Amino acid sequence: MRKIIASTLISLDGVMQGPGCPHEDPVGGFVHGGWCAPLFDTDVGAFIGDIYARPFDLLLGRKTYEIFAAHWPYVGADNEIGALFNRVSKYVATRAEPELTWTNSRALGRDVVGNLRQLKKQNGPDLLVQGSSDLLQTLFAHGLVDELSLLIFPVILGDGKRLFGAGTTPGGLRLADSRISSNGVVMMTYLPDGQVETGSFSLEHPSDAELARRRGLMEFA
C-alpha cells in the first residue's frame, strides 16, 4: 500500500505560504514571500534530500501544481530536483478538468478523497505532498496523512496560509525523527498516534460526589 507523506516548510507561527520566492504566492496580500531562503542551509538540504531519496510520486493541490509547473520543467536537466520532479507522476487535486501540460500529470477528478483512498490501496511509490495548503486540510480532515515532516523556521510571519487551519481535526502524533540545523531550523517527522489524550496536573482528584458538593456550596456562596 502507498502512504501519503506531507512535507511542509512553516514559520514558527505556523504559516506555510510562499516560502520559496517573493512572488511565489502573494494571495491575500502576503508580502513575505521567500522567507525560508535566508535560513536554508546544508542541514535542511540533507533532511529534504532524505525525503526525496525515497521513491515517490507528487500529490499537489491545483495552486501548487501551477507554481511548480511554471518552474521545474524549465530549470535544466542538470538540476537534480527538477529532473526528479519532471520524471515522477503528478496527481493533482482538482475537481475541474484542466489541461495539465507538465509531463506525467493527471487530475484526481471530482471525488478527490475517494480516488486517493483507491490510490493508497495500490502498489507503487508513496505520494508526497508539497505545499498545497487547501489540500492538506482535506487530507487531515479525512485521516489520509500517514507521515508528516515539518521544517519549522525561526521566523514569525503573522498573516498567511497556515498548515493547521480552522476546523483541523484533533489527533495525537508520535515523533519518529528530529534534527536541528545550524541556522536553527527544527526538522521533525511525525506519525499519527490515535486520539488526543488528556490528563490533569491537579494535586488532588476529587470524586464526582465531592465535585457535586463543591458546586452546591458555590451556588449558595
N, C-alpha and C positions, 0 to 999 in steps of 0.2 A: 504493500500500500504506500501511496505517496503522502508526504507530510506537507503542510503549509507552514512556511517559515517566514516570519516578518522581521526584517532587519531595518531599524529605524534610527536616524540621527535626530536627537532632540536637544533643546536647550534645558537648562536647569528647571525652568518653569513649564516644561512640557510642550513647547512649541516645536513643530516639525516642518514648518513652511519655509520654502526657498533656501535650503541650506547651501546650495552649490554656487550660485552666482547672483548678482544684483537684480537681474531681470528674469530670473527663473520662474517666479510665481508671485507677481505683485497684486494678486486678487485681494480685495478688501483694503487697499491702500497700504499693504505691507511694504515697509521701507528698509528692512534689514536683510534683504537677500544676500547670500554669500557669507552668512555669519559663521559657518564652520570652517571655511577655508584657512583663516589665520591660525587655527588651532590644530589643523590636520598635521600629524607627524608620522614617523615610521611605525610607531606602536599601533596607531589607529589603522594604518595601511596594512599591517600584519594581521590584525584582527579581522578586517574586512577580507583580506586575502584568504584567510582560513575558511570564511563563509563561501567565497567564490570557488574554492578548491574542491568543494563537494559538487557532484552532478546536480544540476537544477535546470528548471525552466522558469521563465519570468511570469509572474502574476501581477498585473498592473491595472490600476484604475484608469479611466479614459484620459483624465488630465495629465497624469504622469506619463502615460503612453505617448501622448502628443509631445511632451517635453523631451522624452528620450528619443522618439523617432525623428525629431528635428536636430538631434545632436549626434548620437552614436553612429549612425550609418556613414557619417562624413569625417570621422576622426582619423582615418587611415588604418591600413592593415597592421601597422607596427604597434598600434595601441592595444595592449592585451585585453583590457576590459571591453573596449569597443568590439574587438574581434570575437570575444566570448558572447557578449550580448547579441551581436548580429547573428551568431550561429544558432543559439538556442531557440526553442519555441517561445512565443509570447502569447499569453492568454490575457485578453482584455475584458474587463468587467464593464460591459455596456449593453443596455437593452435595445439600443438602436442598431442599425445595420450600416455602420460606417465603412468607408473604403480604407482598409488598413494596408498601407503600402510598404511598411517595414517587413523585411523578409521573415517568413515563418510566423506571421501573426494571424491570430484567429479570435473572433469575438465569442464571448460566452453565451450570448443570447439573452432572451427575456428572463429566464429562470436562472439567474446567476448562482444563487445558493444551491439549487438542485443540481445544476451542472457541475459545480465544484465538488459536491458530495460524490458524484459519479467519477470525476477525475481522481479524487483521492483513493477510490477503490481500485484504480488501475495500477498496473506495474509501470514504473518509469521514474524519472528524476523527481525530486521534491520540487514544490512550487515556491519560489522565492519572491516575496513582496518587497518592493522598493517604493518609498514614498507612499502615494495613494491613500491619503488621509480618510477620504469618504469610504473607500472600500474597506479599510481596516475596521471602521465602526461596524460595518455589516459582518465582517468575519468574527469580530469579538462577540457581537450580539448572538451569533449562532454557534459559538463554541468551535470555530473552524481552525483557529490558530494552534498549531502543535508545538511551536517553538518561537520564542520572542528574544531577539538580540537587540539590546538597547545600547546606543552610544550617547552618553549624556555629556554635553559640552558645558564648560563652566562659563556660561553667559546667560543673562536674563533678558528676554525679549519683550515681555509684556503681552502685546496683542499678536494674534496669528492663529493658524490652524493647529489644533492640539492633537496629540496622539490619543488621549483618552478624553473624549468629548462628553457633553451632557447625555445622560442615559446609558453610559457604559455599564455593562453587566458586571456585577461584583464577582470576584473569584480569587482563589489563592494561587500563588506561584512558588515554585521551588527553584532556587539558584543552582545552576549547573556549571557556570564558569564566570569568573570575574577577573578583570585586569584594570590597571590604571596607566595611562600614557604619561610620557614625560611632560606634556602640556596640561595634565590634569583632567583628561577625558576619561570618564569612568565607563568601562565596557563590560556589559553583563549579558549572560544568556540565561533565560528563564524557561521553565517548563510548566504547563498547567498543573495545579495541585489541588483540585477539588474546590469545595466551598470555602468561604471566609469563616474562619474560626474566631470566636470572641471569648474574652475572659474578663477578669477584674483584678485590679491592684489593691482592692479594699482589704484591710487587715481583718475584717470580720465579715462573715457571710450569714446574715440573719435569715431565719426561716420565713416561709410565706406568712405564717401566723404572726410573727414579730413585725414583718413589714406592714401587715394589715393594721396591727395595733398602733404602729407609729403614724400611719396615715390618719387613723381615727383621732389621735391626740393632736395632730396638726390641724384638723378641721375645727377643733374646739379651742385652739390657742388664741 
